[in-house]
Amino acid sequence: MTPRRARQKWRPSLSFVIFASLVLVMTLPLAGLFIFRLYDNQLIRQTEAELIAQGAVLSAIFAEKVEQKIPGGIKLGAAVPEKDLPPADDDFVPIKPKLDLAGEDLQIMRPDAHQSGKSADPTYQDIGSQLQPLLRSTQRITLAGLRVLDFNGTVIAGRDEIGMSLAHLPEVATALRGRYGGALRIRIPDKPPPPIYSINRGTGLRVFVAIPVIVQKQVAGAVYLSRTPSNMMEHLYNERGKFVLAGLAVLCVTLLIGLVFARTIARPMHDMIGRISNIRRGDPDAFRPLAHYGTRDFALLSRNFLGLAEQLAVRTDHMSTFTAHLTHELKSPLTSIKGAAELLQDSIQSAPASLTIAEQRRFLANIIADTDRLAVIMHRLRDLARAETAPEIASSSLAAVISDLQQRFPQLDCRADGDIDAPIAMSAENILIVLAHLADNAMRHGATRFVVTAVPASGDLQLLISNDGDGISEQNRSRIFDAFFTTRREQGGTGMGLAIVQSMLRAHGASIKLAASGSGITFEIDFASDAMSI
């Protein structure tokens, strides 16, 4: 029975996230339509404020007309409570708009005017006649519905309903008690409100305002005004050309953002995914730099990743080659030890002994020599493993290790030249290990002089290590840093000294190469200033 495959958690792709972000950007202007109701509420408040301003002017004129008739004994209405009267010492008593479309102020269509139970006072009728031309000229400009009422709520001036009573309307009743009254009504009775975004402003809502006219702390009448507020969709329709241009601008900006996202994020990401697939297939060209990085952060990420992947690939190849060489190097001494031990065993078991004492000593010497060679190989393997470990963050100089090198190799003329105090991005112990392997290799090839020269160049540091030992043939120059390659195998050479040096320097971000020289051997070690800044 095959095991059930673990359910993989769904995660959106980067392209999907970018696409969703762009769609969101494009829908933001459309989402603004949902706040039109709030904007319409502001338009209603604006209309109410305009009606209040017009009503205040008309009420002041009406009050002046009434005051002129007081000596003739004009009647006044109900007394206004003290709490509703403006303070005597306050010159500014504004009436603030209060209608709210989102609240409970929306009412049904305005009821029709009723027949008045009694006719208006002739004095008020005369005042209404005087105000009639003013109302018509005002209405022609403001498009507002205007009514002037006496203290009983009877219409004494206006386009129509003259002589009819509006006292039954809540906003008018409030004004006849000396307080401001306002109402927001729909224009279709007994039906739900129509969409307030209609292009035709005449089919929507209507604002009603009733301004009390107060003379000598008594109500003399009221000014009743109404008007349909402006509509947001009407504004959009009137300005449709500009909004089309704005929409095109939003579309262009969205496409520009999409192109920026695609080039700086999506494209480098897809290239990086392709590189990872190529690395898994073993493509040697997969470690080359990307054609486009997009952003500095992604450039740093991709370079570090490709560098790490290349190091792992090189280490994998190195381990494969190293394992094959190590198997070969260990096989020879082990085979020799086993053969010599078997011959000694056969000689001991046979009577008389088949080997002479001299032959037995020679076989024992071979076993000891091969055992020593294995011990040297194990010691070098330990040095190689140490060289390939992550380096510690340390710094030293050539001056700090040259005396120890001279003490370790007294038979060599070890000298240091150049800027010996220049900092080297390695600990003194590791520098000594590198130089010791190079000095030992030089001494084994007949060198008597070993010179280390420190040469600073453009912020970097270069070490030139030269000796007067035997030269290296052209066919061997490319193989001297390979593990287990040696031309002195018969003299006990393991071929691991230079491999250890190269591994340790590589771990510290440095490089070593064999330089051309007229006589002897010269190595160049380069320490880059940014070698450890990955």
C-alpha positions as CSV (number, residue, x, y, z in Angstrom):
1,M,0.0,0.0,0.0
2,T,1.5,3.3,-1.1
3,P,1.6,6.0,1.6
4,R,-0.8,8.9,1.1
5,R,0.8,12.0,-0.2
6,A,0.9,14.9,2.2
7,R,-1.6,17.6,1.3
8,Q,0.4,20.6,0.1
9,K,-0.7,23.9,1.4
10,W,-1.9,26.3,-1.2
11,R,0.2,29.4,-1.6
12,P,-0.4,32.1,-4.2
13,S,2.3,32.6,-6.9
14,L,4.1,35.9,-7.1
15,S,2.4,36.7,-10.4
16,F,-1.0,36.1,-8.8
17,V,-0.1,38.5,-5.9
18,I,1.1,41.2,-8.4
19,F,-2.1,40.7,-10.5
20,A,-4.3,40.9,-7.5
21,S,-2.6,44.1,-6.4
22,L,-3.0,45.7,-9.8
23,V,-6.7,44.7,-9.8
24,L,-7.1,46.2,-6.4
25,V,-5.5,49.4,-7.6
26,M,-7.8,49.6,-10.5
27,T,-10.9,48.9,-8.4
28,L,-10.1,51.6,-5.9
29,P,-11.8,54.3,-8.0
30,L,-14.8,52.1,-8.4
31,A,-14.9,51.4,-4.7
32,G,-15.2,55.2,-4.3
33,L,-18.7,54.9,-5.7
34,F,-19.8,53.4,-2.4
35,I,-18.9,56.5,-0.6
36,F,-21.1,58.6,-2.9
37,R,-23.9,58.3,-0.4
38,L,-21.7,60.1,2.2
39,Y,-20.9,62.7,-0.5
40,D,-24.6,63.1,-1.3
41,N,-25.2,63.7,2.4
42,Q,-22.7,66.5,2.3
43,L,-24.5,67.9,-0.7
44,I,-27.7,67.8,1.2
45,R,-26.1,69.7,4.1
46,Q,-24.7,72.2,1.6
47,T,-28.2,72.7,0.1
48,E,-29.7,73.1,3.6
49,A,-27.1,75.7,4.4
50,E,-27.9,77.7,1.2
51,L,-31.6,77.6,2.0
52,I,-31.0,78.7,5.6
53,A,-29.0,81.7,4.2
54,Q,-31.7,82.6,1.8
55,G,-34.4,82.2,4.4
56,A,-32.5,84.3,6.9
57,V,-32.5,87.2,4.4
58,L,-36.2,86.9,3.6
59,S,-37.1,86.5,7.3
60,A,-35.2,89.7,8.1
61,I,-37.1,91.5,5.4
62,F,-40.4,90.0,6.5
63,A,-39.6,91.0,10.1
64,E,-38.9,94.6,9.1
65,K,-42.2,94.8,7.2
66,V,-44.0,93.5,10.3
67,E,-42.3,96.0,12.6
68,Q,-43.4,98.8,10.4
69,K,-47.0,97.7,10.9
70,I,-46.8,97.4,14.7
71,P,-48.1,101.0,15.3
72,G,-51.2,100.0,13.2
73,G,-51.9,97.2,15.6
74,I,-50.8,94.2,13.6
75,K,-51.3,90.9,15.4
76,L,-48.5,88.6,16.4
77,G,-48.4,84.9,17.1
78,A,-47.3,82.8,20.0
79,A,-44.6,84.0,22.4
80,V,-41.3,82.3,22.0
81,P,-39.9,80.6,25.1
82,E,-36.9,82.3,26.6
83,K,-34.8,79.1,26.0
84,D,-35.4,79.4,22.3
85,L,-34.6,83.1,22.0
86,P,-31.0,84.0,21.0
87,P,-28.9,85.7,23.7
88,A,-29.3,89.4,23.7
89,D,-25.5,90.0,23.9
90,D,-24.6,87.6,21.1
91,D,-24.3,89.2,17.7
92,F,-23.9,85.9,15.9
93,V,-26.4,83.1,16.2
94,P,-25.9,80.7,13.2
95,I,-28.3,78.0,12.3
96,K,-26.3,74.9,11.5
97,P,-27.4,72.3,9.0
98,K,-28.6,69.1,10.7
99,L,-30.3,66.9,8.0
100,D,-28.7,63.5,7.7
101,L,-29.4,61.1,4.8
102,A,-28.0,58.2,6.8
103,G,-30.2,59.0,9.9
104,E,-33.9,59.0,10.4
105,D,-34.5,62.4,8.7
106,L,-35.7,61.0,5.4
107,Q,-39.5,61.3,5.1
108,I,-42.2,60.7,2.6
109,M,-43.4,63.2,0.0
110,R,-44.5,66.5,1.4
111,P,-48.3,66.4,2.2
112,D,-50.5,68.8,0.3
113,A,-51.6,72.1,1.7
114,H,-54.9,72.3,3.6
115,Q,-57.7,74.7,3.3
116,S,-57.1,77.4,5.9
117,G,-59.9,77.6,8.5
118,K,-59.8,81.4,8.5
119,S,-58.4,83.9,6.1
120,A,-55.2,85.7,6.6
121,D,-55.1,89.1,8.3
122,P,-55.3,91.8,5.6
123,T,-52.2,93.4,7.0
124,Y,-50.2,90.2,6.4
125,Q,-51.8,89.8,2.9
126,D,-50.5,93.3,2.2
127,I,-47.0,92.3,3.4
128,G,-47.2,89.2,1.2
129,S,-48.1,91.3,-1.8
130,Q,-45.0,93.4,-1.2
131,L,-42.8,90.4,-0.9
132,Q,-44.2,88.6,-3.9
133,P,-41.9,90.3,-6.6
134,L,-38.9,89.6,-4.4
135,L,-39.7,85.9,-4.1
136,R,-40.2,85.5,-7.8
137,S,-36.9,87.2,-8.7
138,T,-35.1,85.1,-6.0
139,Q,-36.6,81.9,-7.2
140,R,-35.7,82.6,-10.8
141,I,-32.0,82.6,-9.8
142,T,-31.9,80.1,-6.9
143,L,-34.5,77.6,-8.3
144,A,-35.7,77.2,-4.7
145,G,-39.4,76.9,-3.8
146,L,-40.3,79.9,-1.6
147,R,-43.3,80.4,0.7
148,V,-44.0,83.2,3.2
149,L,-46.4,82.1,6.0
150,D,-48.1,84.2,8.7
151,F,-48.2,83.1,12.3
152,N,-51.1,80.7,11.6
153,G,-49.2,78.9,8.9
154,T,-51.2,80.4,6.0
155,V,-49.3,81.1,2.8
156,I,-49.3,84.8,2.1
157,A,-46.7,84.9,-0.7
158,G,-45.2,82.4,-3.1
159,R,-45.7,80.8,-6.5
160,D,-48.8,78.9,-5.5
161,E,-50.8,77.6,-2.5
162,I,-51.5,81.2,-1.4
163,G,-54.3,81.2,1.2
164,M,-53.6,77.5,1.9
165,S,-52.4,76.3,5.3
166,L,-49.1,74.4,5.8
167,A,-49.3,74.4,9.6
168,H,-49.8,70.7,9.7
169,L,-46.2,70.1,8.4
170,P,-43.8,69.1,11.3
171,E,-41.1,71.5,10.1
172,V,-43.5,74.4,9.7
173,A,-45.1,73.7,13.1
174,T,-41.6,73.8,14.7
175,A,-40.9,77.2,13.0
176,L,-44.3,78.6,14.2
177,R,-43.1,77.8,17.8
178,G,-40.0,79.9,17.3
179,R,-37.5,77.3,16.4
180,Y,-35.8,76.3,13.1
181,G,-37.3,73.3,11.3
182,G,-36.0,71.2,8.5
183,A,-37.0,68.1,6.7
184,L,-35.6,65.8,4.0
185,R,-38.3,64.2,1.8
186,I,-38.6,62.0,-1.2
187,R,-40.7,63.1,-4.1
188,I,-42.6,59.8,-4.7
189,P,-45.2,59.0,-2.0
190,D,-45.6,55.7,-0.3
191,K,-42.7,54.1,-2.1
192,P,-39.1,53.3,-1.3
193,P,-36.6,56.0,-2.0
194,P,-35.3,55.9,-5.6
195,P,-31.6,55.6,-6.3
196,I,-30.1,58.9,-5.3
197,Y,-27.6,58.7,-8.1
198,S,-30.1,59.4,-10.8
199,I,-28.8,61.8,-13.5
200,N,-32.1,63.7,-13.3
201,R,-31.9,65.7,-10.1
202,G,-35.7,66.2,-10.2
203,T,-36.5,62.6,-9.3
204,G,-34.5,62.3,-6.1
205,L,-34.8,64.1,-2.8
206,R,-35.9,67.5,-1.7
207,V,-34.7,69.6,1.3
208,F,-37.3,71.7,3.2
209,V,-36.4,74.5,5.5
210,A,-38.7,76.6,7.8
211,I,-37.2,79.8,9.3
212,P,-39.2,81.5,12.0
213,V,-39.8,85.2,11.8
214,I,-39.6,86.6,15.4
215,V,-40.7,90.2,16.2
216,Q,-40.7,91.4,19.8
217,K,-40.2,87.8,21.1
218,Q,-43.3,86.6,19.3
219,V,-43.7,84.6,16.1
220,A,-44.9,86.8,13.3
221,G,-44.7,84.1,10.7
222,A,-42.2,81.8,8.9
223,V,-40.3,81.5,5.6
224,Y,-40.6,78.1,4.0
225,L,-38.0,77.1,1.4
226,S,-37.3,73.9,-0.5
227,R,-34.9,72.7,-3.2
228,T,-33.6,69.5,-4.7
229,P,-29.9,69.0,-3.7
230,S,-27.2,68.5,-6.3
231,N,-26.5,64.9,-7.3
232,M,-23.1,63.2,-7.4
233,M,-23.9,61.2,-10.6
234,E,-25.1,64.4,-12.2
235,H,-21.8,65.9,-11.5
236,L,-20.0,62.8,-12.9
237,Y,-22.1,63.0,-16.0
238,N,-21.4,66.6,-16.6
239,E,-17.7,66.1,-16.0
240,R,-17.6,62.7,-17.9
241,G,-14.8,63.9,-20.2
242,K,-12.5,64.7,-17.3
243,F,-13.4,61.4,-15.5
244,V,-12.6,59.4,-18.7
245,L,-9.2,61.1,-18.8
246,A,-8.7,60.3,-15.1
247,G,-9.6,56.7,-15.7
248,L,-7.1,56.4,-18.5
249,A,-4.5,58.0,-16.3
250,V,-5.2,55.4,-13.6
251,L,-5.0,52.6,-16.2
252,C,-1.7,53.9,-17.5
253,V,-0.3,54.2,-13.9
254,T,-1.5,50.7,-13.1
255,L,0.2,49.3,-16.3
256,L,3.4,51.2,-15.4
257,I,3.3,49.7,-11.9
258,G,2.7,46.3,-13.4
259,L,5.7,46.7,-15.7
260,V,7.9,47.8,-12.8
261,F,6.7,44.8,-10.7
262,A,7.3,42.4,-13.6
263,R,10.8,43.6,-14.3
264,T,12.0,44.1,-10.8
265,I,10.4,41.1,-9.1
266,A,8.6,38.6,-11.4
267,R,11.2,38.3,-14.2
268,P,14.2,37.9,-11.9
269,M,12.3,35.4,-9.8
270,H,11.4,33.3,-12.8
271,D,15.0,33.4,-14.0
272,M,16.2,32.3,-10.6
273,I,13.7,29.4,-10.5
274,G,15.0,28.3,-14.0
275,R,18.6,28.5,-12.8
276,I,17.8,26.3,-9.8
277,S,16.2,23.7,-12.1
278,N,19.3,23.9,-14.3
279,I,21.6,23.4,-11.3
280,R,19.6,20.3,-10.2
281,R,20.2,18.9,-13.8
282,G,23.9,19.6,-13.5
283,D,24.2,22.4,-16.1
284,P,27.6,24.0,-15.6
285,D,26.4,27.3,-17.1
286,A,23.7,27.7,-14.4
287,F,26.1,29.5,-12.1
288,R,26.6,32.5,-14.4
289,P,25.1,35.8,-13.2
290,L,21.5,36.7,-14.1
291,A,20.8,39.0,-17.0
292,H,18.5,41.2,-14.9
293,Y,18.4,41.5,-11.1
294,G,15.6,44.0,-10.7
295,T,16.4,45.2,-7.2
296,R,19.6,45.5,-5.1
297,D,18.2,43.1,-2.6
298,F,17.4,40.5,-5.2
299,A,20.8,41.0,-6.8
300,L,22.5,40.3,-3.4
301,L,20.3,37.3,-2.8
302,S,20.9,35.8,-6.2
303,R,24.6,36.4,-6.1
304,N,25.0,34.8,-2.7
305,F,22.7,31.9,-3.7
306,L,24.5,31.2,-7.0
307,G,27.8,31.6,-5.2
308,L,26.8,29.2,-2.5
309,A,25.4,26.7,-5.1
310,E,28.6,26.9,-7.0
311,Q,30.7,26.3,-3.9
312,L,28.5,23.3,-3.1
313,A,28.8,21.9,-6.6
314,V,32.6,22.4,-6.5
315,R,32.7,20.7,-3.1
316,T,30.6,17.8,-4.3
317,D,32.9,17.3,-7.3
318,H,35.9,17.7,-5.1
319,M,34.6,15.1,-2.6
320,S,33.9,12.7,-5.5
321,T,37.4,13.1,-6.8
322,F,38.9,13.2,-3.3
323,T,37.2,9.9,-2.4
324,A,38.5,8.2,-5.5
325,H,42.0,9.4,-4.8
326,L,41.8,8.6,-1.1
327,T,40.7,5.0,-1.9
328,H,43.6,4.6,-4.3
329,E,46.1,6.1,-1.8
330,L,44.9,3.9,1.0
331,K,44.7,0.8,-1.1
332,S,48.4,0.6,-1.9
333,P,49.8,0.6,1.7
334,L,47.0,-1.6,3.0
335,T,47.7,-4.1,0.2
336,S,51.4,-4.0,1.0
337,I,50.7,-4.4,4.8
338,K,48.4,-7.3,4.2
339,G,50.8,-9.1,1.8
340,A,53.8,-8.7,4.1
341,A,51.7,-9.9,7.1
342,E,50.5,-12.9,5.2
343,L,54.0,-13.9,4.1
344,L,55.2,-13.5,7.7
345,Q,52.3,-15.6,9.0
346,D,53.1,-18.4,6.4
347,S,56.8,-18.3,7.3
348,I,56.0,-18.7,11.0
349,Q,53.6,-21.6,10.4
350,S,56.0,-23.5,8.2
351,A,58.8,-25.6,9.6
352,P,61.5,-24.8,8.9
353,A,60.7,-21.1,8.3
354,S,60.5,-20.2,4.6
355,L,61.9,-16.6,5.2
356,T,65.2,-15.7,6.6
357,I,65.7,-13.3,9.5
358,A,66.8,-10.6,7.1
359,E,63.7,-11.1,4.9
360,Q,61.4,-11.0,7.9
361,R,63.0,-7.8,9.1
362,R,62.6,-6.3,5.6
363,F,58.9,-7.2,5.6
364,L,58.4,-5.8,9.1
365,A,60.2,-2.6,8.0
366,N,57.8,-2.3,5.0
367,I,54.8,-2.8,7.3
368,I,56.1,0.0,9.6
369,A,56.8,2.3,6.6
370,D,53.4,1.8,5.2
371,T,51.8,2.3,8.6
372,D,53.8,5.5,9.0
373,R,52.6,6.6,5.5
374,L,49.0,5.9,6.6
375,A,49.5,8.0,9.7
376,V,50.9,10.9,7.6
377,I,47.9,10.6,5.3
378,M,45.5,10.6,8.3
379,H,47.3,13.7,9.7
380,R,47.0,15.5,6.3
381,L,43.4,14.5,6.1
382,R,42.8,16.1,9.4
383,D,44.6,19.3,8.3
384,L,42.5,19.3,5.1
385,A,39.2,18.9,7.0
386,R,40.3,21.8,9.3
387,A,41.2,23.9,6.2
388,E,37.8,23.5,4.7
389,T,35.8,24.5,7.8
390,A,34.3,27.9,8.1
391,P,37.0,30.4,9.1
392,E,37.0,32.4,12.2
393,I,36.8,36.2,11.9
394,A,40.4,37.2,12.7
395,S,43.2,39.3,11.3
396,S,47.0,39.1,11.7
397,S,50.1,40.1,9.8
398,L,53.2,38.6,8.3
399,A,55.3,40.1,11.0
400,A,53.5,38.1,13.7
401,V,54.4,34.7,12.2
402,I,57.7,35.0,10.5
403,S,59.8,34.3,13.6
404,D,57.8,31.1,14.3
405,L,58.3,30.0,10.7
406,Q,62.1,30.6,11.1
407,Q,62.1,28.5,14.3
408,R,60.2,25.7,12.7
409,F,62.5,25.4,9.6
410,P,66.0,26.4,10.8
411,Q,67.5,24.7,7.8
412,L,65.8,27.2,5.5
413,D,66.7,30.9,5.1
414,C,63.2,32.3,5.8
415,R,62.8,36.0,5.3
416,A,59.9,38.5,5.1
417,D,60.0,41.5,2.8
418,G,57.6,44.3,1.9
419,D,54.8,45.7,4.1
420,I,55.0,42.9,6.7
421,D,52.6,44.8,9.0
422,A,49.8,44.9,6.5
423,P,46.7,43.2,7.9
424,I,45.8,39.7,6.5
425,A,42.3,38.4,6.9
426,M,43.5,35.2,8.7
427,S,44.5,34.3,12.2
428,A,48.2,34.0,12.9
429,E,47.8,30.3,13.4
430,N,46.3,29.7,10.0
431,I,48.8,32.0,8.3
432,L,51.6,29.9,9.9
433,I,49.9,26.7,8.7
434,V,49.8,27.9,5.1
435,L,53.4,29.1,5.1
436,A,54.6,26.0,6.9
437,H,53.1,23.7,4.2
438,L,54.7,25.9,1.5
439,A,58.1,25.9,3.3
440,D,58.0,22.1,3.8
441,N,57.2,21.6,0.2
442,A,60.0,23.9,-0.8
443,M,62.5,22.1,1.5
444,R,61.5,18.7,0.1
445,H,62.4,19.9,-3.4
446,G,65.8,21.1,-2.4
447,A,65.2,24.7,-1.5
448,T,67.6,26.6,0.8
449,R,65.9,30.0,0.6
450,F,62.3,30.9,1.4
451,V,61.1,34.5,0.9
452,V,57.6,35.9,1.7
453,T,56.9,39.4,0.2
454,A,53.8,41.4,1.2
455,V,52.6,43.7,-1.6
456,P,49.6,46.0,-1.0
457,A,47.7,47.0,-4.2
458,S,44.5,49.1,-4.5
459,G,43.2,48.1,-1.1
460,D,44.0,44.4,-1.6
461,L,47.0,42.4,-0.4
462,Q,49.2,40.0,-2.3
463,L,51.8,37.7,-0.9
464,L,54.6,36.5,-3.1
465,I,56.2,33.3,-1.8
466,S,59.4,32.3,-3.6
467,N,62.0,29.6,-3.1
468,D,65.1,28.4,-5.0
469,G,64.0,24.7,-5.1
470,D,63.6,22.5,-8.1
471,G,61.3,23.9,-10.8
472,I,58.0,22.3,-12.0
473,S,57.6,20.9,-15.4
474,E,54.9,22.4,-17.7
475,Q,52.8,19.2,-17.7
476,N,52.6,19.2,-13.9
477,R,52.0,23.0,-13.4
478,S,48.2,22.5,-13.7
479,R,48.0,19.6,-11.3
480,I,50.1,20.7,-8.3
481,F,47.0,21.7,-6.3
482,D,45.2,18.4,-6.9
483,A,44.9,16.3,-3.8
484,F,47.3,13.3,-3.7
485,F,49.3,14.5,-6.7
486,T,53.0,14.2,-6.0
487,T,56.2,13.5,-7.8
488,R,57.9,12.2,-4.6
489,R,55.7,9.3,-3.7
490,E,58.7,7.0,-3.3
491,Q,60.2,9.5,-0.8
492,G,56.9,9.5,1.3
493,G,55.2,12.4,-0.4
494,T,51.4,12.4,0.1
495,G,50.5,15.2,-2.5
496,M,48.2,16.9,0.0
497,G,50.3,19.8,1.2
498,L,49.3,22.3,-1.6
499,A,45.7,21.0,-1.6
500,I,45.5,21.9,2.1
501,V,47.0,25.3,1.4
502,Q,44.5,26.0,-1.4
503,S,41.5,24.8,0.7
504,M,42.4,27.0,3.6
505,L,43.0,30.0,1.5
506,R,39.7,29.4,-0.4
507,A,37.9,29.2,2.9
508,H,39.2,32.7,3.8
509,G,38.2,34.2,0.4
510,A,41.8,34.1,-0.9
511,S,43.3,32.4,-3.9
512,I,46.7,31.0,-4.8
513,K,48.4,30.3,-8.1
514,L,51.7,29.3,-9.5
515,A,53.5,32.4,-11.0
516,A,56.0,32.4,-13.8
517,S,59.6,32.7,-12.6
518,G,63.0,32.5,-14.1
519,S,64.4,30.2,-11.5
520,G,63.0,28.4,-8.6
521,I,59.2,28.5,-7.7
522,T,57.0,31.5,-6.9
523,F,53.4,31.4,-5.6
524,E,51.0,34.3,-5.6
525,I,48.4,34.6,-2.9
526,D,45.7,37.3,-3.3
527,F,43.6,38.5,-0.5
528,A,40.7,40.6,-1.8
529,S,39.5,43.5,0.4
530,D,35.9,42.3,0.1
531,A,36.6,38.6,0.3
532,M,34.8,38.2,3.5
533,S,31.9,40.6,2.8
534,I,29.4,38.1,1.2
